[in-house]
Structures are given as structure tokens and as C-alpha cells.
Amino acid sequence: MWHARVVKARTSAAELVESGHVRVNGAREKSPGHAIKLGDVLTIALDRTVRVLKVMAFNDKRGDASSARVLYEELSDAKRN
């Protein structure tokens, strides 16, 4: 989530997972270290929205916003234009 710029900090991503606000393929995830695979669908309760993202690629480093957008496909209406 941090590499894809869904959250601003790694600690924020870990807190979301640990507090039960993240689902991987429909199953609630509690471990921040859980391995994600290509094609996995993440459901993230973030602030007052729910984002549903399909993992399309991975990146070794956190890049800028435009390079982060190719890492996932937005399946929810929360961020669509």
C-alpha cells in the first residue's frame, strides 16, 4: 500500500492491516507482512471511503504518483474520475 501511494507511511499501512481495515481477496488480513500476489484484490477502509484495488504490478522502490498508478487497477468508485 505504501509503494502504491495508497497511504503516506509504512506505519500507517501496518496500522490499517492490524486494525482489520484491509481485506485480501475478501478475507480480513491481520498480518502486515502478508505476501500479496499479482491479481490479488485489496479492499481498504480508508478514512470515510472504501477502495478496492487489483494488484497489477510490483515495484522495488516507492516512486512518484504516476509510476504508482500502474501498480494497481481501481475497482471501486471512490477514486475514479
PyMOL Python script that loads the backbone (N, CA, C, O; Angstrom):
from pymol import cmd

cmd.read_pdbstr("""\
ATOM      1  N   MET A   1       0.824  -1.191   0.000  1.00  0.00           N
ATOM      2  CA  MET A   1       0.000   0.000   0.000  1.00  0.00           C
ATOM      3  C   MET A   1       0.866   1.251   0.000  1.00  0.00           C
ATOM      4  O   MET A   1       0.513   2.266  -0.601  1.00  0.00           O
ATOM      5  N   TRP A   2       1.998   1.167   0.679  1.00  0.00           N
ATOM      6  CA  TRP A   2       2.884   2.320   0.734  1.00  0.00           C
ATOM      7  C   TRP A   2       3.553   2.549  -0.616  1.00  0.00           C
ATOM      8  O   TRP A   2       3.618   3.684  -1.087  1.00  0.00           O
ATOM      9  N   HIS A   3       4.053   1.477  -1.251  1.00  0.00           N
ATOM     10  CA  HIS A   3       4.689   1.625  -2.566  1.00  0.00           C
ATOM     11  C   HIS A   3       3.711   2.183  -3.594  1.00  0.00           C
ATOM     12  O   HIS A   3       4.104   2.948  -4.476  1.00  0.00           O
ATOM     13  N   ALA A   4       2.465   1.810  -3.486  1.00  0.00           N
ATOM     14  CA  ALA A   4       1.451   2.268  -4.441  1.00  0.00           C
ATOM     15  C   ALA A   4       0.850   3.609  -4.045  1.00  0.00           C
ATOM     16  O   ALA A   4      -0.086   4.084  -4.689  1.00  0.00           O
ATOM     17  N   ARG A   5       1.380   4.226  -2.987  1.00  0.00           N
ATOM     18  CA  ARG A   5       0.950   5.546  -2.519  1.00  0.00           C
ATOM     19  C   ARG A   5      -0.523   5.596  -2.101  1.00  0.00           C
ATOM     20  O   ARG A   5      -1.178   6.628  -2.243  1.00  0.00           O
ATOM     21  N   VAL A   6      -1.034   4.486  -1.589  1.00  0.00           N
ATOM     22  CA  VAL A   6      -2.392   4.462  -1.043  1.00  0.00           C
ATOM     23  C   VAL A   6      -2.386   5.140   0.329  1.00  0.00           C
ATOM     24  O   VAL A   6      -3.353   5.799   0.711  1.00  0.00           O
ATOM     25  N   VAL A   7      -1.287   4.970   1.061  1.00  0.00           N
ATOM     26  CA  VAL A   7      -1.082   5.634   2.355  1.00  0.00           C
ATOM     27  C   VAL A   7       0.267   6.349   2.320  1.00  0.00           C
ATOM     28  O   VAL A   7       1.118   6.045   1.484  1.00  0.00           O
ATOM     29  N   LYS A   8       0.453   7.302   3.233  1.00  0.00           N
ATOM     30  CA  LYS A   8       1.668   8.121   3.218  1.00  0.00           C
ATOM     31  C   LYS A   8       2.869   7.470   3.894  1.00  0.00           C
ATOM     32  O   LYS A   8       4.009   7.796   3.563  1.00  0.00           O
ATOM     33  N   ALA A   9       2.638   6.562   4.828  1.00  0.00           N
ATOM     34  CA  ALA A   9       3.750   5.970   5.572  1.00  0.00           C
ATOM     35  C   ALA A   9       3.544   4.466   5.746  1.00  0.00           C
ATOM     36  O   ALA A   9       2.414   3.978   5.772  1.00  0.00           O
ATOM     37  N   ARG A  10       4.652   3.748   5.863  1.00  0.00           N
ATOM     38  CA  ARG A  10       4.584   2.297   6.094  1.00  0.00           C
ATOM     39  C   ARG A  10       3.868   1.984   7.400  1.00  0.00           C
ATOM     40  O   ARG A  10       3.116   1.013   7.485  1.00  0.00           O
ATOM     41  N   THR A  11       4.102   2.807   8.414  1.00  0.00           N
ATOM     42  CA  THR A  11       3.448   2.559   9.697  1.00  0.00           C
ATOM     43  C   THR A  11       1.935   2.698   9.570  1.00  0.00           C
ATOM     44  O   THR A  11       1.189   1.973  10.229  1.00  0.00           O
ATOM     45  N   SER A  12       1.478   3.621   8.733  1.00  0.00           N
ATOM     46  CA  SER A  12       0.041   3.775   8.502  1.00  0.00           C
ATOM     47  C   SER A  12      -0.537   2.534   7.835  1.00  0.00           C
ATOM     48  O   SER A  12      -1.631   2.089   8.181  1.00  0.00           O
ATOM     49  N   ALA A  13       0.195   1.981   6.884  1.00  0.00           N
ATOM     50  CA  ALA A  13      -0.245   0.757   6.216  1.00  0.00           C
ATOM     51  C   ALA A  13      -0.337  -0.390   7.210  1.00  0.00           C
ATOM     52  O   ALA A  13      -1.314  -1.138   7.216  1.00  0.00           O
ATOM     53  N   ALA A  14       0.684  -0.528   8.052  1.00  0.00           N
ATOM     54  CA  ALA A  14       0.690  -1.604   9.055  1.00  0.00           C
ATOM     55  C   ALA A  14      -0.462  -1.441  10.035  1.00  0.00           C
ATOM     56  O   ALA A  14      -1.108  -2.423  10.400  1.00  0.00           O
ATOM     57  N   GLU A  15      -0.726  -0.222  10.461  1.00  0.00           N
ATOM     58  CA  GLU A  15      -1.826   0.031  11.395  1.00  0.00           C
ATOM     59  C   GLU A  15      -3.177  -0.305  10.773  1.00  0.00           C
ATOM     60  O   GLU A  15      -4.046  -0.855  11.449  1.00  0.00           O
ATOM     61  N   LEU A  16      -3.365   0.015   9.501  1.00  0.00           N
ATOM     62  CA  LEU A  16      -4.614  -0.334   8.826  1.00  0.00           C
ATOM     63  C   LEU A  16      -4.832  -1.839   8.815  1.00  0.00           C
ATOM     64  O   LEU A  16      -5.931  -2.321   9.087  1.00  0.00           O
ATOM     65  N   VAL A  17      -3.778  -2.572   8.499  1.00  0.00           N
ATOM     66  CA  VAL A  17      -3.870  -4.040   8.450  1.00  0.00           C
ATOM     67  C   VAL A  17      -4.146  -4.599   9.842  1.00  0.00           C
ATOM     68  O   VAL A  17      -5.059  -5.404  10.022  1.00  0.00           O
ATOM     69  N   GLU A  18      -3.360  -4.173  10.822  1.00  0.00           N
ATOM     70  CA  GLU A  18      -3.506  -4.698  12.181  1.00  0.00           C
ATOM     71  C   GLU A  18      -4.862  -4.393  12.793  1.00  0.00           C
ATOM     72  O   GLU A  18      -5.361  -5.163  13.614  1.00  0.00           O
ATOM     73  N   SER A  19      -5.464  -3.274  12.402  1.00  0.00           N
ATOM     74  CA  SER A  19      -6.771  -2.903  12.948  1.00  0.00           C
ATOM     75  C   SER A  19      -7.931  -3.511  12.165  1.00  0.00           C
ATOM     76  O   SER A  19      -9.093  -3.237  12.463  1.00  0.00           O
ATOM     77  N   GLY A  20      -7.619  -4.337  11.160  1.00  0.00           N
ATOM     78  CA  GLY A  20      -8.676  -5.059  10.445  1.00  0.00           C
ATOM     79  C   GLY A  20      -9.344  -4.280   9.328  1.00  0.00           C
ATOM     80  O   GLY A  20     -10.451  -4.628   8.916  1.00  0.00           O
ATOM     81  N   HIS A  21      -8.698  -3.229   8.826  1.00  0.00           N
ATOM     82  CA  HIS A  21      -9.291  -2.403   7.780  1.00  0.00           C
ATOM     83  C   HIS A  21      -8.881  -2.822   6.372  1.00  0.00           C
ATOM     84  O   HIS A  21      -9.176  -2.120   5.405  1.00  0.00           O
ATOM     85  N   VAL A  22      -8.197  -3.968   6.252  1.00  0.00           N
ATOM     86  CA  VAL A  22      -7.735  -4.434   4.950  1.00  0.00           C
ATOM     87  C   VAL A  22      -8.186  -5.874   4.735  1.00  0.00           C
ATOM     88  O   VAL A  22      -8.038  -6.730   5.607  1.00  0.00           O
ATOM     89  N   ARG A  23      -8.734  -6.113   3.562  1.00  0.00           N
ATOM     90  CA  ARG A  23      -9.094  -7.472   3.153  1.00  0.00           C
ATOM     91  C   ARG A  23      -8.291  -7.822   1.910  1.00  0.00           C
ATOM     92  O   ARG A  23      -8.074  -6.980   1.038  1.00  0.00           O
ATOM     93  N   VAL A  24      -7.856  -9.070   1.839  1.00  0.00           N
ATOM     94  CA  VAL A  24      -7.154  -9.577   0.670  1.00  0.00           C
ATOM     95  C   VAL A  24      -8.023 -10.682   0.086  1.00  0.00           C
ATOM     96  O   VAL A  24      -8.248 -11.711   0.723  1.00  0.00           O
ATOM     97  N   ASN A  25      -8.504 -10.463  -1.121  1.00  0.00           N
ATOM     98  CA  ASN A  25      -9.414 -11.406  -1.785  1.00  0.00           C
ATOM     99  C   ASN A  25     -10.608 -11.745  -0.903  1.00  0.00           C
ATOM    100  O   ASN A  25     -11.058 -12.890  -0.863  1.00  0.00           O
ATOM    101  N   GLY A  26     -11.114 -10.744  -0.200  1.00  0.00           N
ATOM    102  CA  GLY A  26     -12.312 -10.900   0.613  1.00  0.00           C
ATOM    103  C   GLY A  26     -12.074 -11.361   2.043  1.00  0.00           C
ATOM    104  O   GLY A  26     -12.997 -11.322   2.857  1.00  0.00           O
ATOM    105  N   ALA A  27     -10.870 -11.793   2.369  1.00  0.00           N
ATOM    106  CA  ALA A  27     -10.564 -12.277   3.722  1.00  0.00           C
ATOM    107  C   ALA A  27      -9.837 -11.184   4.502  1.00  0.00           C
ATOM    108  O   ALA A  27      -8.873 -10.594   4.014  1.00  0.00           O
ATOM    109  N   ARG A  28     -10.313 -10.923   5.720  1.00  0.00           N
ATOM    110  CA  ARG A  28      -9.685  -9.902   6.560  1.00  0.00           C
ATOM    111  C   ARG A  28      -8.252 -10.310   6.875  1.00  0.00           C
ATOM    112  O   ARG A  28      -7.990 -11.437   7.295  1.00  0.00           O
ATOM    113  N   GLU A  29      -7.333  -9.380   6.667  1.00  0.00           N
ATOM    114  CA  GLU A  29      -5.913  -9.648   6.917  1.00  0.00           C
ATOM    115  C   GLU A  29      -5.494  -8.948   8.201  1.00  0.00           C
ATOM    116  O   GLU A  29      -5.850  -7.790   8.420  1.00  0.00           O
ATOM    117  N   LYS A  30      -4.740  -9.637   9.051  1.00  0.00           N
ATOM    118  CA  LYS A  30      -4.276  -9.073  10.322  1.00  0.00           C
ATOM    119  C   LYS A  30      -2.760  -8.974  10.393  1.00  0.00           C
ATOM    120  O   LYS A  30      -2.230  -8.394  11.341  1.00  0.00           O
ATOM    121  N   SER A  31      -2.050  -9.526   9.414  1.00  0.00           N
ATOM    122  CA  SER A  31      -0.592  -9.531   9.433  1.00  0.00           C
ATOM    123  C   SER A  31      -0.034  -8.567   8.387  1.00  0.00           C
ATOM    124  O   SER A  31      -0.217  -8.793   7.191  1.00  0.00           O
ATOM    125  N   PRO A  32       0.650  -7.486   8.817  1.00  0.00           N
ATOM    126  CA  PRO A  32       1.209  -6.535   7.853  1.00  0.00           C
ATOM    127  C   PRO A  32       2.222  -7.158   6.894  1.00  0.00           C
ATOM    128  O   PRO A  32       2.458  -6.607   5.819  1.00  0.00           O
ATOM    129  N   GLY A  33       2.815  -8.271   7.249  1.00  0.00           N
ATOM    130  CA  GLY A  33       3.803  -8.921   6.405  1.00  0.00           C
ATOM    131  C   GLY A  33       3.233  -9.923   5.423  1.00  0.00           C
ATOM    132  O   GLY A  33       3.991 -10.627   4.756  1.00  0.00           O
ATOM    133  N   HIS A  34       1.920 -10.004   5.316  1.00  0.00           N
ATOM    134  CA  HIS A  34       1.270 -10.963   4.418  1.00  0.00           C
ATOM    135  C   HIS A  34       1.708 -10.718   2.972  1.00  0.00           C
ATOM    136  O   HIS A  34       1.688  -9.582   2.500  1.00  0.00           O
ATOM    137  N   ALA A  35       2.100 -11.778   2.275  1.00  0.00           N
ATOM    138  CA  ALA A  35       2.544 -11.657   0.884  1.00  0.00           C
ATOM    139  C   ALA A  35       1.349 -11.421  -0.039  1.00  0.00           C
ATOM    140  O   ALA A  35       0.327 -12.101   0.054  1.00  0.00           O
ATOM    141  N   ILE A  36       1.500 -10.467  -0.907  1.00  0.00           N
ATOM    142  CA  ILE A  36       0.479 -10.139  -1.897  1.00  0.00           C
ATOM    143  C   ILE A  36       0.966 -10.637  -3.251  1.00  0.00           C
ATOM    144  O   ILE A  36       2.151 -10.533  -3.567  1.00  0.00           O
ATOM    145  N   LYS A  37       0.036 -11.186  -4.060  1.00  0.00           N
ATOM    146  CA  LYS A  37       0.387 -11.713  -5.370  1.00  0.00           C
ATOM    147  C   LYS A  37      -0.282 -10.886  -6.466  1.00  0.00           C
ATOM    148  O   LYS A  37      -1.262 -10.184  -6.215  1.00  0.00           O
ATOM    149  N   LEU A  38       0.250 -10.975  -7.669  1.00  0.00           N
ATOM    150  CA  LEU A  38      -0.393 -10.330  -8.813  1.00  0.00           C
ATOM    151  C   LEU A  38      -1.815 -10.853  -8.940  1.00  0.00           C
ATOM    152  O   LEU A  38      -2.060 -12.053  -8.816  1.00  0.00           O
ATOM    153  N   GLY A  39      -2.733  -9.956  -9.183  1.00  0.00           N
ATOM    154  CA  GLY A  39      -4.132 -10.341  -9.332  1.00  0.00           C
ATOM    155  C   GLY A  39      -4.927 -10.310  -8.047  1.00  0.00           C
ATOM    156  O   GLY A  39      -6.155 -10.379  -8.092  1.00  0.00           O
ATOM    157  N   ASP A  40      -4.263 -10.207  -6.884  1.00  0.00           N
ATOM    158  CA  ASP A  40      -4.983 -10.104  -5.615  1.00  0.00           C
ATOM    159  C   ASP A  40      -5.822  -8.831  -5.598  1.00  0.00           C
ATOM    160  O   ASP A  40      -5.446  -7.815  -6.182  1.00  0.00           O
ATOM    161  N   VAL A  41      -6.951  -8.903  -4.926  1.00  0.00           N
ATOM    162  CA  VAL A  41      -7.825  -7.741  -4.777  1.00  0.00           C
ATOM    163  C   VAL A  41      -7.786  -7.297  -3.316  1.00  0.00           C
ATOM    164  O   VAL A  41      -8.112  -8.064  -2.410  1.00  0.00           O
ATOM    165  N   LEU A  42      -7.386  -6.054  -3.107  1.00  0.00           N
ATOM    166  CA  LEU A  42      -7.322  -5.473  -1.766  1.00  0.00           C
ATOM    167  C   LEU A  42      -8.516  -4.560  -1.559  1.00  0.00           C
ATOM    168  O   LEU A  42      -8.811  -3.708  -2.397  1.00  0.00           O
ATOM    169  N   THR A  43      -9.196  -4.740  -0.447  1.00  0.00           N
ATOM    170  CA  THR A  43     -10.275  -3.852  -0.050  1.00  0.00           C
ATOM    171  C   THR A  43      -9.781  -3.112   1.175  1.00  0.00           C
ATOM    172  O   THR A  43      -9.465  -3.719   2.198  1.00  0.00           O
ATOM    173  N   ILE A  44      -9.716  -1.787   1.062  1.00  0.00           N
ATOM    174  CA  ILE A  44      -9.105  -0.975   2.108  1.00  0.00           C
ATOM    175  C   ILE A  44     -10.095   0.069   2.595  1.00  0.00           C
ATOM    176  O   ILE A  44     -10.545   0.916   1.824  1.00  0.00           O
ATOM    177  N   ALA A  45     -10.435   0.005   3.888  1.00  0.00           N
ATOM    178  CA  ALA A  45     -11.287   1.029   4.510  1.00  0.00           C
ATOM    179  C   ALA A  45     -10.365   2.160   4.933  1.00  0.00           C
ATOM    180  O   ALA A  45      -9.575   2.013   5.867  1.00  0.00           O
ATOM    181  N   LEU A  46     -10.466   3.278   4.250  1.00  0.00           N
ATOM    182  CA  LEU A  46      -9.546   4.392   4.437  1.00  0.00           C
ATOM    183  C   LEU A  46     -10.339   5.665   4.660  1.00  0.00           C
ATOM    184  O   LEU A  46     -11.077   6.115   3.783  1.00  0.00           O
ATOM    185  N   ASP A  47     -10.180   6.244   5.850  1.00  0.00           N
ATOM    186  CA  ASP A  47     -10.961   7.424   6.239  1.00  0.00           C
ATOM    187  C   ASP A  47     -12.446   7.089   6.129  1.00  0.00           C
ATOM    188  O   ASP A  47     -12.934   6.191   6.815  1.00  0.00           O
ATOM    189  N   ARG A  48     -13.149   7.794   5.287  1.00  0.00           N
ATOM    190  CA  ARG A  48     -14.589   7.540   5.126  1.00  0.00           C
ATOM    191  C   ARG A  48     -14.920   6.908   3.781  1.00  0.00           C
ATOM    192  O   ARG A  48     -16.063   6.960   3.325  1.00  0.00           O
ATOM    193  N   THR A  49     -13.910   6.309   3.148  1.00  0.00           N
ATOM    194  CA  THR A  49     -14.113   5.659   1.858  1.00  0.00           C
ATOM    195  C   THR A  49     -13.614   4.224   1.917  1.00  0.00           C
ATOM    196  O   THR A  49     -12.869   3.841   2.818  1.00  0.00           O
ATOM    197  N   VAL A  50     -14.035   3.457   0.954  1.00  0.00           N
ATOM    198  CA  VAL A  50     -13.528   2.099   0.791  1.00  0.00           C
ATOM    199  C   VAL A  50     -12.954   2.018  -0.616  1.00  0.00           C
ATOM    200  O   VAL A  50     -13.635   2.308  -1.599  1.00  0.00           O
ATOM    201  N   ARG A  51     -11.700   1.621  -0.693  1.00  0.00           N
ATOM    202  CA  ARG A  51     -11.064   1.470  -2.002  1.00  0.00           C
ATOM    203  C   ARG A  51     -10.867  -0.012  -2.276  1.00  0.00           C
ATOM    204  O   ARG A  51     -10.460  -0.775  -1.400  1.00  0.00           O
ATOM    205  N   VAL A  52     -11.163  -0.400  -3.503  1.00  0.00           N
ATOM    206  CA  VAL A  52     -10.961  -1.774  -3.939  1.00  0.00           C
ATOM    207  C   VAL A  52      -9.948  -1.719  -5.073  1.00  0.00           C
ATOM    208  O   VAL A  52     -10.198  -1.119  -6.118  1.00  0.00           O
ATOM    209  N   LEU A  53      -8.800  -2.355  -4.851  1.00  0.00           N
ATOM    210  CA  LEU A  53      -7.683  -2.282  -5.785  1.00  0.00           C
ATOM    211  C   LEU A  53      -7.239  -3.674  -6.203  1.00  0.00           C
ATOM    212  O   LEU A  53      -7.085  -4.565  -5.367  1.00  0.00           O
ATOM    213  N   LYS A  54      -7.035  -3.854  -7.496  1.00  0.00           N
ATOM    214  CA  LYS A  54      -6.497  -5.111  -8.009  1.00  0.00           C
ATOM    215  C   LYS A  54      -5.010  -4.901  -8.265  1.00  0.00           C
ATOM    216  O   LYS A  54      -4.630  -3.952  -8.952  1.00  0.00           O
ATOM    217  N   VAL A  55      -4.169  -5.771  -7.725  1.00  0.00           N
ATOM    218  CA  VAL A  55      -2.722  -5.662  -7.873  1.00  0.00           C
ATOM    219  C   VAL A  55      -2.336  -6.049  -9.301  1.00  0.00           C
ATOM    220  O   VAL A  55      -2.598  -7.166  -9.748  1.00  0.00           O
ATOM    221  N   MET A  56      -1.708  -5.105 -10.007  1.00  0.00           N
ATOM    222  CA  MET A  56      -1.334  -5.319 -11.404  1.00  0.00           C
ATOM    223  C   MET A  56       0.180  -5.476 -11.594  1.00  0.00           C
ATOM    224  O   MET A  56       0.624  -6.083 -12.569  1.00  0.00           O
ATOM    225  N   ALA A  57       0.968  -4.929 -10.661  1.00  0.00           N
ATOM    226  CA  ALA A  57       2.426  -4.974 -10.785  1.00  0.00           C
ATOM    227  C   ALA A  57       3.043  -4.667  -9.431  1.00  0.00           C
ATOM    228  O   ALA A  57       2.354  -4.268  -8.493  1.00  0.00           O
ATOM    229  N   PHE A  58       4.348  -4.860  -9.347  1.00  0.00           N
ATOM    230  CA  PHE A  58       5.093  -4.536  -8.134  1.00  0.00           C
ATOM    231  C   PHE A  58       6.234  -3.600  -8.505  1.00  0.00           C
ATOM    232  O   PHE A  58       6.633  -3.511  -9.666  1.00  0.00           O
ATOM    233  N   ASN A  59       6.750  -2.905  -7.500  1.00  0.00           N
ATOM    234  CA  ASN A  59       7.871  -2.014  -7.692  1.00  0.00           C
ATOM    235  C   ASN A  59       8.819  -2.191  -6.513  1.00  0.00           C
ATOM    236  O   ASN A  59       8.368  -2.336  -5.377  1.00  0.00           O
ATOM    237  N   ASP A  60      10.114  -2.182  -6.764  1.00  0.00           N
ATOM    238  CA  ASP A  60      11.101  -2.344  -5.691  1.00  0.00           C
ATOM    239  C   ASP A  60      11.204  -1.109  -4.811  1.00  0.00           C
ATOM    240  O   ASP A  60      11.482  -1.208  -3.616  1.00  0.00           O
ATOM    241  N   LYS A  61      10.980   0.056  -5.409  1.00  0.00           N
ATOM    242  CA  LYS A  61      11.093   1.314  -4.681  1.00  0.00           C
ATOM    243  C   LYS A  61       9.793   2.096  -4.796  1.00  0.00           C
ATOM    244  O   LYS A  61       9.003   1.891  -5.718  1.00  0.00           O
ATOM    245  N   ARG A  62       9.590   2.983  -3.852  1.00  0.00           N
ATOM    246  CA  ARG A  62       8.434   3.870  -3.911  1.00  0.00           C
ATOM    247  C   ARG A  62       8.742   4.977  -4.908  1.00  0.00           C
ATOM    248  O   ARG A  62       9.707   5.722  -4.740  1.00  0.00           O
ATOM    249  N   GLY A  63       7.927   5.081  -5.937  1.00  0.00           N
ATOM    250  CA  GLY A  63       8.147   6.089  -6.961  1.00  0.00           C
ATOM    251  C   GLY A  63       7.177   7.241  -6.829  1.00  0.00           C
ATOM    252  O   GLY A  63       6.506   7.402  -5.809  1.00  0.00           O
ATOM    253  N   ASP A  64       7.115   8.042  -7.883  1.00  0.00           N
ATOM    254  CA  ASP A  64       6.186   9.160  -7.884  1.00  0.00           C
ATOM    255  C   ASP A  64       4.763   8.659  -8.130  1.00  0.00           C
ATOM    256  O   ASP A  64       4.541   7.473  -8.373  1.00  0.00           O
ATOM    257  N   ALA A  65       3.820   9.573  -8.064  1.00  0.00           N
ATOM    258  CA  ALA A  65       2.402   9.198  -8.171  1.00  0.00           C
ATOM    259  C   ALA A  65       2.071   8.540  -9.506  1.00  0.00           C
ATOM    260  O   ALA A  65       1.290   7.590  -9.541  1.00  0.00           O
ATOM    261  N   SER A  66       2.640   9.018 -10.589  1.00  0.00           N
ATOM    262  CA  SER A  66       2.315   8.435 -11.895  1.00  0.00           C
ATOM    263  C   SER A  66       2.830   7.006 -12.025  1.00  0.00           C
ATOM    264  O   SER A  66       2.164   6.164 -12.628  1.00  0.00           O
ATOM    265  N   SER A  67       4.008   6.721 -11.467  1.00  0.00           N
ATOM    266  CA  SER A  67       4.504   5.342 -11.528  1.00  0.00           C
ATOM    267  C   SER A  67       3.747   4.438 -10.565  1.00  0.00           C
ATOM    268  O   SER A  67       3.658   3.232 -10.796  1.00  0.00           O
ATOM    269  N   ALA A  68       3.203   4.993  -9.497  1.00  0.00           N
ATOM    270  CA  ALA A  68       2.420   4.201  -8.542  1.00  0.00           C
ATOM    271  C   ALA A  68       1.089   3.770  -9.135  1.00  0.00           C
ATOM    272  O   ALA A  68       0.591   2.693  -8.807  1.00  0.00           O
ATOM    273  N   ARG A  69       0.502   4.588 -10.004  1.00  0.00           N
ATOM    274  CA  ARG A  69      -0.817   4.278 -10.572  1.00  0.00           C
ATOM    275  C   ARG A  69      -0.828   3.019 -11.430  1.00  0.00           C
ATOM    276  O   ARG A  69      -1.882   2.408 -11.602  1.00  0.00           O
ATOM    277  N   VAL A  70       0.308   2.623 -11.967  1.00  0.00           N
ATOM    278  CA  VAL A  70       0.343   1.421 -12.808  1.00  0.00           C
ATOM    279  C   VAL A  70       0.459   0.151 -11.978  1.00  0.00           C
ATOM    280  O   VAL A  70       0.401  -0.950 -12.527  1.00  0.00           O
ATOM    281  N   LEU A  71       0.622   0.283 -10.668  1.00  0.00           N
ATOM    282  CA  LEU A  71       0.762  -0.888  -9.808  1.00  0.00           C
ATOM    283  C   LEU A  71      -0.576  -1.542  -9.483  1.00  0.00           C
ATOM    284  O   LEU A  71      -0.616  -2.698  -9.061  1.00  0.00           O
ATOM    285  N   TYR A  72      -1.666  -0.810  -9.677  1.00  0.00           N
ATOM    286  CA  TYR A  72      -2.990  -1.338  -9.339  1.00  0.00           C
ATOM    287  C   TYR A  72      -4.053  -0.808 -10.281  1.00  0.00           C
ATOM    288  O   TYR A  72      -3.871   0.202 -10.961  1.00  0.00           O
ATOM    289  N   GLU A  73      -5.160  -1.515 -10.300  1.00  0.00           N
ATOM    290  CA  GLU A  73      -6.346  -1.076 -11.025  1.00  0.00           C
ATOM    291  C   GLU A  73      -7.408  -0.755  -9.986  1.00  0.00           C
ATOM    292  O   GLU A  73      -7.706  -1.577  -9.119  1.00  0.00           O
ATOM    293  N   GLU A  74      -7.968   0.421 -10.074  1.00  0.00           N
ATOM    294  CA  GLU A  74      -9.006   0.855  -9.135  1.00  0.00           C
ATOM    295  C   GLU A  74     -10.323   0.201  -9.539  1.00  0.00           C
ATOM    296  O   GLU A  74     -10.823   0.447 -10.636  1.00  0.00           O
ATOM    297  N   LEU A  75     -10.886  -0.626  -8.668  1.00  0.00           N
ATOM    298  CA  LEU A  75     -12.148  -1.308  -8.957  1.00  0.00           C
ATOM    299  C   LEU A  75     -13.327  -0.617  -8.294  1.00  0.00           C
ATOM    300  O   LEU A  75     -14.478  -0.865  -8.654  1.00  0.00           O
ATOM    301  N   SER A  76     -13.050   0.247  -7.330  1.00  0.00           N
ATOM    302  CA  SER A  76     -14.125   0.959  -6.622  1.00  0.00           C
ATOM    303  C   SER A  76     -14.359   2.301  -7.288  1.00  0.00           C
ATOM    304  O   SER A  76     -13.546   2.754  -8.093  1.00  0.00           O
ATOM    305  N   ASP A  77     -15.463   2.930  -6.952  1.00  0.00           N
ATOM    306  CA  ASP A  77     -15.800   4.237  -7.494  1.00  0.00           C
ATOM    307  C   ASP A  77     -15.191   5.376  -6.690  1.00  0.00           C
ATOM    308  O   ASP A  77     -15.314   6.532  -7.095  1.00  0.00           O
ATOM    309  N   ALA A  78     -14.538   5.095  -5.563  1.00  0.00           N
ATOM    310  CA  ALA A  78     -14.061   6.127  -4.654  1.00  0.00           C
ATOM    311  C   ALA A  78     -13.080   7.092  -5.303  1.00  0.00           C
ATOM    312  O   ALA A  78     -13.123   8.287  -5.011  1.00  0.00           O
ATOM    313  N   LYS A  79     -12.203   6.614  -6.168  1.00  0.00           N
ATOM    314  CA  LYS A  79     -11.175   7.482  -6.742  1.00  0.00           C
ATOM    315  C   LYS A  79     -11.287   7.618  -8.252  1.00  0.00           C
ATOM    316  O   LYS A  79     -10.415   8.229  -8.869  1.00  0.00           O
ATOM    317  N   ARG A  80     -12.301   7.084  -8.852  1.00  0.00           N
ATOM    318  CA  ARG A  80     -12.428   7.171 -10.317  1.00  0.00           C
ATOM    319  C   ARG A  80     -12.814   8.575 -10.726  1.00  0.00           C
ATOM    320  O   ARG A  80     -13.535   9.279 -10.019  1.00  0.00           O
ATOM    321  N   ASN A  81     -12.312   8.967 -11.895  1.00  0.00           N
ATOM    322  CA  ASN A  81     -12.666  10.268 -12.466  1.00  0.00           C
ATOM    323  C   ASN A  81     -13.626  10.093 -13.611  1.00  0.00           C
ATOM    324  O   ASN A  81     -14.042  11.076 -14.223  1.00  0.00           O
TER     325      ASN A  81
END
""", "prot")
cmd.dss("prot")
cmd.show_as("cartoon", "prot")
cmd.util.cbc("prot")
cmd.orient("prot")
